[in-house]
Amino acid sequence: MDTGRLLPGPPPGAPEHDADDALRDPALYLNRELSQLDFNFRVLAQALDPQVPLLERLRFLCISCTNLDEFFEIRAATVRHAVDFGLPAAPDGIAPAALLDAIHDRAAGLVQAQYECWNQVLRPALAESGVRILGRNSWDKRQRRWLRAYFRNKVMPVLSPLGLDPSHPFPRILNKSLNVAVVLEGMDAFGRPGHMAIVRAPRSLSRIVELPAGLRGKGEQAFVLLSSMLAAFVDELFPGMTVRGAYQFRVTRNSELIVDEDEVENLASALRTELVGRGYRPAVRLEIAHDCPKPIVRTLLQNFELGENAVYYIDGPVNLNRVIQVHDLVQRPELKYPPFTPRNRLEDENVFKIVARGDVLLHHPFDSFSGVLELLSQAASDPEVLAIKQTLYRTGKDSAIVEALVQAARNGKDVTAVVELRARFDEEANLAFADRLQEAGVQVVYGVVGFKTHAKMLLIVRREGRRLRRYVHMGTGNYHSGTARAYTDLSLITADPDIGTDVHLLFQQLSGLAPSMRLKRLLQSPFTLHSGILDRIERETRIAASGRSGRIIAKMNALNEPQVVRALYRASQAGVSIDLIVRGACTLRPGIPGISDNIRVRSIVGRFLEHSRVYWFGNDGRPELYGASADWLERNLLRRVETCFPILDPALVERVQREALQNYLADNLNAWELGADGRYYKCAPEPDQAPYSAQQALLDAL
């Protein structure tokens, strides 16, 4: 980036609006979509790191592939929408049409790196360790015979190949499904000449098959991908004809569900209808075998109504993320991260007595999520508990949270669940458990029209003597026990009266259409969180401008809100020292002389997905610390229902600052620093520094 043309700030006495105009220069902003793609390069770097256990490296490769799928389903689809409707550019100034080309170039580089990692690094390393993923060219006669029988008995019966001719138009292709384009020569049974056929692999078929013990080396495990079997035996689907080529492909489609909430009478019913067609929405990406002839590629692009900047050539299985099954099927502890036992801070005691004595803070996954489950379980059975209210965004299948709410309702508690039906990719699961909750007598509310309810809140009203006391859980992550083992998040459990009152008012607002209200402790989107963050950044700016020490440390998943970025730039210009720990996309450009030279941005990518949102403001020696459900994104601050909660206990403030902030600023093994050029640079210990991993330090403390 040419930083020479960036303005170092306004001259003394310049009008404020001139200063703000200078900070709107597109060169000061990185593009969110390209920044999100860069995050997946950092995930892929974990797959290439020899210090990471081998099967975990495979898992990181698959995560980068799954992330890329979601990127195209959501982010790239949004850009295509912007092109179709002529929407303006984001603050970085890149027009949507130009951005699509840039996305293709960056994503193509990522895809190439993924398959090089698979073909040249991980697959050979796995084979050396006795875990073989066999391509069709490496099958011996016995293996081929067994696989052919498997294909005939278990695969062929569910395949429905479709020859393309005037009476058989191009079939509907399901989002992210495995397909094979087959080039044929000869005549079929009806005398029709063969040209091209499509073979679709149903979702019911396992994408990876393990060979029996007698067909692999001693002490080894061997696997074959379904795509390899289809390519090897596809000729059996076309007897009497010659297969001249078979080329696997996969199409990715826009997966955003569009429901006009102002027009529908029943959101749940409307979403059920939309889910039926989600797999066939407009295409955004075509992945195809690298050796596929150009005419076939053009045919597919034409049928999917895609341009050349939407095709990606694949040297390997198009559904590479499905290899994640190998991680689960291979029980080799030495090839995985060592297991750990999280602390249980709420074990074998009445949770209400513990919380009544003082706030409890859980740092997941190092502190067990079972503490949250225990709180809800005890509330469900406690005769003194009168009411339970909870927001649910993602919970997972067979959720213990849902079962506890059902049990509470059956025990006569007044139970309310605010269920966000539009939690992306969890809509179907959320509809199902919402039905279950309603059947049990839980009052289910579907949030607020036009605003996703992303807040994580649990309110328990308990009778204690002659008074009622409110117990509250608030978190930075979802009520999902699975992700609580894989994501870092914070949970606060408190009986603070002010926080309890605030949460009560928020539930009133969500379920009763109450007007906005003034909260005592919490900040809330879409009303006070955005302005509250800006106010606190500007307070640090005033402190620094007066010659004192301004300081901000914030940890989040992503940052792109333009007013927040400009406020941080102004704070940097005033001398505020700012450290941002941003896992994924970041549109702020740090290190620009006179603009952001007091801002440092780092991303941590390690064993656990960094998910906690923590904001710390120095406040001239009287620091304020918040946990939140919200990132500093436009959608979180302006178009969602989010909560930001203070940590009030000084001991817990010190602990969160130590574990969740300073600890990560000290990391020199899993950290990446964002430069002024928009690139991320891997951190490494200085010659006089010891290697330090923030996540490992927290594990060691167990």
Salt bridges, closest charged atoms under 4 A:
ASP18 OD1 - HIS17 ND1 3.02
ASP20 OD2 - ARG24 NH2 2.81
ASP20 OD1 - ARG566 NE 3.41
ASP20 OD1 - ARG570 NH1 2.85
ASP21 OD1 - ARG24 NE 3.91
ASP25 OD2 - ARG5 NH1 3.61
GLU33 OE2 - ARG75 NH2 2.46
ASP38 OD1 - ARG106 NH1 2.82
GLU56 OE1 - ARG59 NE 2.78
GLU56 OE1 - HIS327 NE2 3.31
ASP69 OD1 - ARG250 NH2 2.71
ASP69 OD1 - ARG285 NH2 2.48
GLU73 OE1 - LYS176 NZ 3.23
ASP105 OD1 - HIS104 ND1 3.65
ASP165 OD1 - HIS168 ND1 2.93
GLU185 OE2 - ARG244 NH2 2.67
ASP188 OD2 - ARG192 NE 2.67
GLU210 OE2 - ARG216 NH1 3.25
GLU220 OE1 - ARG132 NE 3.02
GLU236 OE2 - ARG148 NH1 2.24
GLU236 OE1 - ARG152 NE 2.78
GLU256 OE2 - ARG424 NH2 3.09
GLU261 OE2 - ARG422 NH1 2.23
GLU287 OE1 - ARG250 NE 2.82
GLU287 OE1 - ARG285 NH2 3.55
ASP315 OD1 - HIS290 NE2 3.35
ASP328 OD1 - HIS327 ND1 3.34
GLU334 OE2 - ARG332 NE 2.53
GLU349 OE2 - ARG357 NH2 3.11
ASP367 OD1 - ARG343 NE 2.67
ASP367 OD1 - ARG345 NE 2.94
ASP367 OD2 - ARG655 NH2 2.67
ASP382 OD2 - ARG462 NE 2.76
GLU384 OE1 - ARG463 NE 3.23
GLU403 OE1 - ARG436 NH2 2.67
GLU420 OE2 - ARG422 NE 2.69
ASP426 OD2 - ARG394 NH1 2.56
GLU427 OE2 - ARG278 NH2 2.73
ASP435 OD2 - ARG272 NH2 2.55
GLU464 OE2 - ARG462 NH1 2.95
GLU464 OE1 - ARG469 NH1 3.53
ASP489 OD1 - HIS611 ND1 2.91
ASP498 OD1 - LYS520 NZ 3.81
ASP498 OD2 - ARG521 NE 3.60
GLU538 OE2 - ARG570 NH2 3.93
GLU540 OE2 - ARG539 NE 3.99
GLU561 OE1 - HIS530 NE2 2.90
ASP579 OD2 - ARG551 NH2 2.82
ASP579 OD1 - ARG600 NE 2.90
GLU610 OE1 - LYS555 NZ 2.65
ASP620 OD2 - ARG548 NE 2.81
GLU624 OE1 - ARG536 NE 3.14
GLU624 OE1 - ARG539 NH2 3.13
ASP631 OD1 - ARG613 NE 3.00
GLU642 OE1 - HIS454 ND1 2.90
GLU654 OE1 - ARG658 NH1 2.50
GLU659 OE1 - HIS363 ND1 2.88
GLU659 OE2 - ARG655 NE 3.08
GLU659 OE2 - ARG658 NH2 3.85
GLU673 OE2 - ARG602 NH2 2.95
